[in-house]
Amino acid sequence: MIAVASGGHEAMLCDLGADDFIDYTEQRPEESVRDLDLVLDTIGGPDTGRFLPTLRRGGALFPVFPGFADAERAATLGVTVSMTQVRSNGTQLEELGRLMEAGILRVAIDSTFPLAEARAAHERAAEGHIRGKIVLVVP
């Protein structure tokens, strides 16, 4: 697995299991790798198509956020593009809980806020460069 982030996140991402790391402030990931099986783009938007050449024929691009506009190019390159909608699924949530309890799945937490401080949590998210999830604690 190759993680892409700014250099300050390298140690954390490698600790979470990344085999390799690309600092996007020093090199463009879409120019650094080829023949990938899967790209999970957690930024998304109109620039997601830049990752198409990094994928092998038969590979898949999974943009988390909407805005992908290169479907024709993806088809020409033999790349599958999948978008997602999140839905509650009790069975999957139970399995995720089991994986977390076993230490197989780890979630990085940037910060925790009581529900009454939801505005501060939102402001923290707007600052950017977070290192993990922002958690609201519901009483």
C-alpha positions in Angstrom: 0.0 0.0 0.0 1.3 3.5 -0.9 0.1 6.4 1.2 0.0 10.0 -0.2 0.1 13.0 2.1 2.4 15.8 3.2 5.6 14.8 4.8 4.5 15.5 8.3 2.1 12.5 8.1 4.6 9.9 6.9 5.4 8.3 10.3 1.8 8.0 11.3 0.8 6.5 7.9 3.6 4.0 7.9 2.7 3.1 11.5 -0.8 2.4 10.2 0.5 0.0 7.6 1.7 1.9 4.5 4.5 0.1 2.7 5.6 3.2 0.8 5.0 6.9 1.1 4.7 9.8 -1.4 5.0 13.4 -0.1 2.7 15.2 -2.5 4.5 18.5 -1.7 7.7 17.1 -3.2 6.4 15.0 -6.1 3.1 14.4 -7.9 1.8 11.0 -7.1 0.2 10.6 -10.5 3.7 10.9 -12.1 5.4 8.7 -9.5 3.7 5.3 -9.8 2.2 3.0 -12.4 0.4 -0.4 -12.7 -1.6 0.0 -9.5 -4.5 -2.3 -8.8 -6.6 0.3 -6.9 -6.5 4.0 -6.1 -8.7 5.2 -3.2 -8.9 8.9 -3.7 -10.2 10.5 -0.4 -9.9 14.0 -1.8 -12.0 13.5 -4.9 -13.5 16.2 -7.1 -12.7 17.2 -10.7 -9.0 16.3 -10.4 -9.6 12.6 -9.6 -9.0 11.6 -13.3 -5.4 12.5 -12.9 -4.9 9.1 -11.3 -6.2 7.1 -14.2 -2.7 6.6 -15.8 -1.4 5.2 -12.5 -3.8 2.2 -12.8 -3.2 -1.0 -14.8 -5.8 -2.2 -17.3 -8.4 -3.9 -15.2 -7.6 -1.7 -12.2 -10.1 0.4 -10.2 -10.4 4.0 -9.1 -12.5 4.7 -6.1 -13.2 8.4 -5.5 -14.8 8.9 -2.1 -16.3 12.3 -3.0 -18.3 13.2 -6.2 -17.1 15.1 -9.1 -15.4 12.4 -11.3 -15.9 13.5 -14.9 -13.5 11.2 -17.0 -15.8 8.1 -17.4 -15.0 7.9 -21.1 -11.3 8.0 -20.6 -11.5 5.4 -17.8 -13.4 3.1 -20.1 -10.7 3.6 -22.8 -8.0 2.7 -20.3 -9.9 -0.3 -19.1 -10.2 1.1 -15.6 -13.4 0.6 -13.4 -14.5 3.7 -11.5 -16.8 3.1 -8.5 -18.5 5.7 -6.4 -20.1 5.0 -3.1 -23.0 5.9 -0.9 -22.7 5.2 2.8 -25.5 3.2 4.3 -25.8 1.7 7.8 -25.2 -2.0 7.8 -25.3 -3.7 11.2 -23.4 -6.8 10.1 -20.6 -4.8 8.6 -20.4 -2.5 11.7 -20.1 -5.6 13.9 -17.3 -6.9 11.7 -15.5 -3.6 11.9 -15.8 -3.6 15.6 -14.4 -7.1 15.8 -11.4 -6.1 13.6 -10.8 -3.0 15.8 -10.9 -5.1 19.0 -8.5 -7.5 17.5 -6.1 -4.7 16.6 -6.3 -5.6 12.9 -8.0 -2.3 12.0 -6.8 0.9 13.6 -8.4 4.3 13.4 -6.2 7.4 13.9 -8.0 10.1 16.0 -6.9 13.7 15.5 -9.1 15.2 18.3 -12.2 14.6 20.4 -14.9 17.1 21.3 -18.0 16.9 23.4 -21.2 17.3 21.4 -21.7 20.7 22.9 -18.5 21.8 21.2 -19.5 20.7 17.7 -18.8 24.1 16.3 -15.2 23.9 17.6 -14.9 20.4 16.0 -16.1 21.8 12.7 -13.6 24.7 12.9 -10.8 22.1 13.6 -11.8 20.3 10.4 -11.9 23.5 8.4 -8.3 24.2 9.5 -7.2 21.2 7.4 -4.1 19.0 7.8 -5.8 16.9 10.4 -4.2 13.6 11.4 -7.1 11.2 11.6 -10.7 11.5 12.5 -12.4 14.2 14.6 -14.7 12.6 17.1 -17.8 14.1 18.7 -18.6 12.4 22.0 -22.4 12.1 22.5 -23.4 11.9 26.2 
